[in-house]
Amino acid sequence: MRRRLKAGSAGARPPPDPEKARLAAVKLLARRDFAKGELAARLREAGYPPDAVAAVIADLAQERILDDTRFASQFVAYHVQRGQGPRRIALELAQRGLGPSQIEIALAAGPDWGARAREVRIRRFGPGIPDSWAEKAKQGRFLQYRGFSSDHIRSALGPDFESEDPP
């Protein structure tokens, strides 16, 4: 038979110590880089009080241990290598709490997205230009899923993407 503990009884957890919030943040940062918003959310989920979380985030940012610009730059570089396009990367950065201006700056420092879309297409489908509309559509959907814009997709599929005749 289970016994339920009432609030304030011996089995209830005390609120976390604010100094432990910093330790938890540093442990998370030791594994990988985080955006400020993402790290704050993780700490709040762990049960640390919002005022302690805000203080820890501010301290780590002031010490340049936590830097959204560096995080965004590294995030873009990693996801470019995985073959993802700017739209998908921007969406994931926004989900991690970065602002539109930070995302725009990080993506502008990225590669030539049209050339990158061509490289991703060639890696997946080979060097030949698609010879049928069905194949063009298939490759276009693949690039769209990866996060490339229609301009990048047109660039990757060749100048005659809009025509139905093979090149």
C-alpha positions as a Markdown table, in Angstrom:
| # | Residue | x | y | z |
|---|---|---|---|---|
| 1 | Met | 0.0 | 0.0 | 0.0 |
| 2 | Arg | 1.4 | 3.4 | -0.9 |
| 3 | Arg | 1.5 | 6.3 | 1.5 |
| 4 | Arg | 1.1 | 9.8 | 0.1 |
| 5 | Leu | 3.3 | 12.5 | 1.6 |
| 6 | Lys | 1.7 | 15.8 | 2.3 |
| 7 | Ala | 3.4 | 19.1 | 1.5 |
| 8 | Gly | 5.8 | 20.0 | 4.2 |
| 9 | Ser | 6.3 | 16.4 | 5.4 |
| 10 | Ala | 9.7 | 14.8 | 5.7 |
| 11 | Gly | 9.7 | 13.4 | 2.2 |
| 12 | Ala | 9.1 | 16.7 | 0.3 |
| 13 | Arg | 12.1 | 18.1 | -1.6 |
| 14 | Pro | 13.4 | 21.5 | -0.5 |
| 15 | Pro | 13.7 | 24.2 | -3.1 |
| 16 | Pro | 17.1 | 24.0 | -4.9 |
| 17 | Asp | 19.9 | 26.2 | -3.7 |
| 18 | Pro | 20.6 | 29.1 | -6.1 |
| 19 | Glu | 24.3 | 28.3 | -6.1 |
| 20 | Lys | 23.4 | 24.8 | -7.4 |
| 21 | Ala | 21.7 | 26.5 | -10.4 |
| 22 | Arg | 25.1 | 27.8 | -11.5 |
| 23 | Leu | 26.7 | 24.4 | -11.0 |
| 24 | Ala | 23.9 | 22.7 | -13.1 |
| 25 | Ala | 24.4 | 25.3 | -15.8 |
| 26 | Val | 28.1 | 24.8 | -16.0 |
| 27 | Lys | 27.6 | 21.0 | -16.1 |
| 28 | Leu | 25.2 | 21.4 | -19.1 |
| 29 | Leu | 27.6 | 23.8 | -20.8 |
| 30 | Ala | 30.5 | 21.3 | -20.4 |
| 31 | Arg | 28.6 | 18.9 | -22.7 |
| 32 | Arg | 27.8 | 21.4 | -25.4 |
| 33 | Asp | 27.1 | 25.0 | -26.1 |
| 34 | Phe | 23.6 | 26.4 | -25.4 |
| 35 | Ala | 21.7 | 29.5 | -26.3 |
| 36 | Lys | 20.7 | 31.7 | -23.3 |
| 37 | Gly | 17.0 | 30.9 | -23.7 |
| 38 | Glu | 17.6 | 27.2 | -24.1 |
| 39 | Leu | 19.8 | 27.0 | -21.0 |
| 40 | Ala | 17.3 | 29.0 | -19.0 |
| 41 | Ala | 14.5 | 26.7 | -20.0 |
| 42 | Arg | 16.5 | 23.7 | -19.0 |
| 43 | Leu | 17.3 | 25.1 | -15.6 |
| 44 | Arg | 13.6 | 26.1 | -15.0 |
| 45 | Glu | 12.6 | 22.6 | -16.0 |
| 46 | Ala | 15.0 | 21.2 | -13.4 |
| 47 | Gly | 13.1 | 23.2 | -10.7 |
| 48 | Tyr | 15.4 | 26.2 | -10.1 |
| 49 | Pro | 13.7 | 29.4 | -9.3 |
| 50 | Pro | 13.3 | 31.9 | -12.1 |
| 51 | Asp | 15.2 | 34.7 | -10.3 |
| 52 | Ala | 18.2 | 32.4 | -9.7 |
| 53 | Val | 18.1 | 31.2 | -13.3 |
| 54 | Ala | 18.1 | 34.8 | -14.6 |
| 55 | Ala | 21.0 | 35.7 | -12.3 |
| 56 | Val | 23.0 | 32.6 | -13.5 |
| 57 | Ile | 22.4 | 33.4 | -17.1 |
| 58 | Ala | 23.4 | 37.0 | -16.7 |
| 59 | Asp | 26.6 | 36.0 | -14.9 |
| 60 | Leu | 27.6 | 33.4 | -17.5 |
| 61 | Ala | 26.9 | 35.8 | -20.3 |
| 62 | Gln | 29.0 | 38.6 | -18.6 |
| 63 | Glu | 31.9 | 36.1 | -18.2 |
| 64 | Arg | 31.4 | 35.2 | -21.9 |
| 65 | Ile | 30.9 | 31.5 | -21.0 |
| 66 | Leu | 27.5 | 31.8 | -22.6 |
| 67 | Asp | 27.3 | 33.6 | -25.9 |
| 68 | Asp | 24.4 | 33.5 | -28.3 |
| 69 | Thr | 26.4 | 34.8 | -31.3 |
| 70 | Arg | 29.0 | 32.1 | -30.9 |
| 71 | Phe | 26.3 | 29.5 | -30.4 |
| 72 | Ala | 24.5 | 30.5 | -33.5 |
| 73 | Ser | 27.7 | 30.5 | -35.6 |
| 74 | Gln | 28.6 | 27.0 | -34.4 |
| 75 | Phe | 25.0 | 25.8 | -34.9 |
| 76 | Val | 24.9 | 27.1 | -38.5 |
| 77 | Ala | 28.3 | 25.6 | -39.3 |
| 78 | Tyr | 27.3 | 22.2 | -37.9 |
| 79 | His | 23.9 | 22.0 | -39.7 |
| 80 | Val | 25.4 | 23.2 | -43.0 |
| 81 | Gln | 27.7 | 20.2 | -42.9 |
| 82 | Arg | 24.7 | 18.0 | -42.3 |
| 83 | Gly | 23.1 | 19.3 | -45.5 |
| 84 | Gln | 20.4 | 21.5 | -44.1 |
| 85 | Gly | 19.3 | 24.8 | -45.6 |
| 86 | Pro | 18.8 | 28.3 | -44.1 |
| 87 | Arg | 15.1 | 28.0 | -43.5 |
| 88 | Arg | 15.3 | 24.8 | -41.4 |
| 89 | Ile | 18.3 | 26.2 | -39.5 |
| 90 | Ala | 16.5 | 29.4 | -38.8 |
| 91 | Leu | 13.5 | 27.6 | -37.5 |
| 92 | Glu | 15.7 | 25.5 | -35.1 |
| 93 | Leu | 17.6 | 28.5 | -33.9 |
| 94 | Ala | 14.3 | 30.3 | -33.2 |
| 95 | Gln | 13.1 | 27.3 | -31.2 |
| 96 | Arg | 16.2 | 27.6 | -29.1 |
| 97 | Gly | 15.3 | 31.1 | -28.2 |
| 98 | Leu | 17.5 | 33.2 | -30.5 |
| 99 | Gly | 16.1 | 36.5 | -31.9 |
| 100 | Pro | 15.5 | 37.2 | -35.6 |
| 101 | Ser | 18.5 | 39.6 | -35.9 |
| 102 | Gln | 20.9 | 37.1 | -34.4 |
| 103 | Ile | 19.6 | 34.4 | -36.7 |
| 104 | Glu | 19.9 | 36.6 | -39.8 |
| 105 | Ile | 23.5 | 37.5 | -38.9 |
| 106 | Ala | 24.5 | 33.9 | -38.4 |
| 107 | Leu | 22.9 | 32.8 | -41.7 |
| 108 | Ala | 24.4 | 35.7 | -43.6 |
| 109 | Ala | 27.9 | 34.5 | -42.4 |
| 110 | Gly | 27.0 | 31.0 | -43.8 |
| 111 | Pro | 27.9 | 29.6 | -47.2 |
| 112 | Asp | 26.5 | 30.4 | -50.6 |
| 113 | Trp | 23.2 | 28.6 | -50.1 |
| 114 | Gly | 22.5 | 28.0 | -53.8 |
| 115 | Ala | 25.9 | 26.2 | -54.2 |
| 116 | Arg | 25.2 | 24.3 | -51.0 |
| 117 | Ala | 21.8 | 23.2 | -52.3 |
| 118 | Arg | 23.6 | 21.9 | -55.5 |
| 119 | Glu | 26.1 | 20.0 | -53.4 |
| 120 | Val | 23.4 | 18.4 | -51.2 |
| 121 | Arg | 21.4 | 17.4 | -54.4 |
| 122 | Ile | 24.5 | 15.9 | -56.0 |
| 123 | Arg | 25.4 | 14.0 | -52.9 |
| 124 | Arg | 21.9 | 12.5 | -52.7 |
| 125 | Phe | 21.0 | 12.0 | -56.4 |
| 126 | Gly | 24.2 | 12.1 | -58.3 |
| 127 | Pro | 25.8 | 14.7 | -60.7 |
| 128 | Gly | 23.2 | 14.4 | -63.5 |
| 129 | Ile | 20.5 | 17.0 | -64.0 |
| 130 | Pro | 17.0 | 15.5 | -63.6 |
| 131 | Asp | 15.5 | 14.6 | -67.0 |
| 132 | Ser | 11.8 | 14.4 | -66.1 |
| 133 | Trp | 9.4 | 16.6 | -64.3 |
| 134 | Ala | 8.7 | 13.9 | -61.8 |
| 135 | Glu | 12.4 | 13.6 | -61.0 |
| 136 | Lys | 12.7 | 17.4 | -60.7 |
| 137 | Ala | 9.8 | 17.5 | -58.4 |
| 138 | Lys | 11.2 | 14.7 | -56.2 |
| 139 | Gln | 14.6 | 16.4 | -55.9 |
| 140 | Gly | 12.9 | 19.8 | -55.3 |
| 141 | Arg | 10.8 | 18.3 | -52.4 |
| 142 | Phe | 13.9 | 16.8 | -50.9 |
| 143 | Leu | 15.7 | 20.1 | -51.0 |
| 144 | Gln | 12.6 | 21.9 | -49.6 |
| 145 | Tyr | 12.5 | 19.4 | -46.7 |
| 146 | Arg | 16.1 | 20.1 | -46.0 |
| 147 | Gly | 15.2 | 23.8 | -45.6 |
| 148 | Phe | 16.3 | 25.4 | -48.9 |
| 149 | Ser | 14.2 | 28.2 | -50.5 |
| 150 | Ser | 12.7 | 28.0 | -54.0 |
| 151 | Asp | 15.5 | 30.2 | -55.3 |
| 152 | His | 18.1 | 27.8 | -54.0 |
| 153 | Ile | 16.2 | 24.8 | -55.4 |
| 154 | Arg | 16.0 | 26.4 | -58.8 |
| 155 | Ser | 19.7 | 27.1 | -58.7 |
| 156 | Ala | 20.4 | 23.5 | -57.7 |
| 157 | Leu | 18.2 | 21.9 | -60.3 |
| 158 | Gly | 19.6 | 24.0 | -63.2 |
| 159 | Pro | 18.4 | 27.1 | -65.1 |
| 160 | Asp | 15.6 | 25.3 | -66.8 |
| 161 | Phe | 13.8 | 24.0 | -63.7 |
| 162 | Glu | 10.5 | 25.6 | -64.7 |
| 163 | Ser | 10.4 | 24.0 | -68.2 |
| 164 | Glu | 9.0 | 20.5 | -68.6 |
| 165 | Asp | 11.4 | 19.6 | -71.4 |
| 166 | Pro | 14.6 | 17.8 | -70.4 |
| 167 | Pro | 17.8 | 19.7 | -70.8 |
